[in-house]
Amino acid sequence: MNGWPGEYKDHCPFGQLPVLEVDGKVLAQSIAIARYLAKEFNLAGKNNWEQALTDMIVDEFTDIMAEMKSLWFEDDPEKKEALTQKFNTETLPRLLGYLEAILKQNGSDEGFFVGGSLTWADLGLVSINDLLSVACPGSFNNFPLLAGLIKRVRETPRVAEWIAKRPNTPR
């Protein structure tokens, strides 16, 4: 990227990407950006309680990512194998189980995580699924409500339209 690290990095609040610029103001950190955009596009929840529940679910995705990072950055092959085994058989099923229970509690075997409409938590689940489908294939096999939600989100007209035309990102 031309200008990196020079002119661009110097304008990033934390010296790193991602950043979002709106009307000349810069916002950093991926979750803060996603939360801002969710509010801008009415995907944050319909009231303060729904917004808090949506944030809670997204924070659980952050926990999943934190667990995965420990696998990615482990250099010792034996430790990495042991961590991966534990993640796939204990940690991930436990964390996905929590999410499945929340979905069930919302009565959402045909709906969404929070309330009755799409939120950024639902979109986040699709994103986590995309990552896990590469790193841990079959992770959602024992979670039919989550798998159903992923399918519903992907079939939402505007999401399906984007998926059909988005650039192919190498994995």
Rosetta blueprint (number, residue, H / E / L):
1 M L
2 N L
3 G L
4 W L
5 P L
6 G L
7 E L
8 Y L
9 K H
10 D H
11 H H
12 C L
13 P L
14 F L
15 G L
16 Q L
17 L L
18 P L
19 V E
20 L E
21 E E
22 V E
23 D L
24 G L
25 K E
26 V E
27 L E
28 A E
29 Q L
30 S H
31 I H
32 A H
33 I H
34 A H
35 R H
36 Y H
37 L H
38 A H
39 K H
40 E H
41 F L
42 N L
43 L L
44 A L
45 G L
46 K L
47 N L
48 N H
49 W H
50 E H
51 Q H
52 A H
53 L H
54 T H
55 D H
56 M H
57 I H
58 V H
59 D H
60 E H
61 F H
62 T H
63 D H
64 I H
65 M H
66 A H
67 E H
68 M H
69 K H
70 S H
71 L H
72 W H
73 F L
74 E L
75 D L
76 D L
77 P H
78 E H
79 K H
80 K H
81 E H
82 A H
83 L H
84 T H
85 Q H
86 K H
87 F H
88 N H
89 T H
90 E H
91 T H
92 L H
93 P H
94 R H
95 L H
96 L H
97 G H
98 Y H
99 L H
100 E H
101 A H
102 I H
103 L H
104 K H
105 Q H
106 N L
107 G L
108 S L
109 D L
110 E L
111 G L
112 F L
113 F L
114 V L
115 G L
116 G L
117 S L
118 L L
119 T L
120 W H
121 A H
122 D H
123 L H
124 G H
125 L H
126 V H
127 S H
128 I H
129 N H
130 D H
131 L H
132 L H
133 S H
134 V H
135 A H
136 C L
137 P L
138 G L
139 S L
140 F L
141 N L
142 N L
143 F L
144 P H
145 L H
146 L H
147 A H
148 G H
149 L H
150 I H
151 K H
152 R H
153 V H
154 R H
155 E H
156 T L
157 P H
158 R H
159 V H
160 A H
161 E H
162 W H
163 I H
164 A H
165 K H
166 R L
167 P L
168 N L
169 T L
170 P L
171 R L
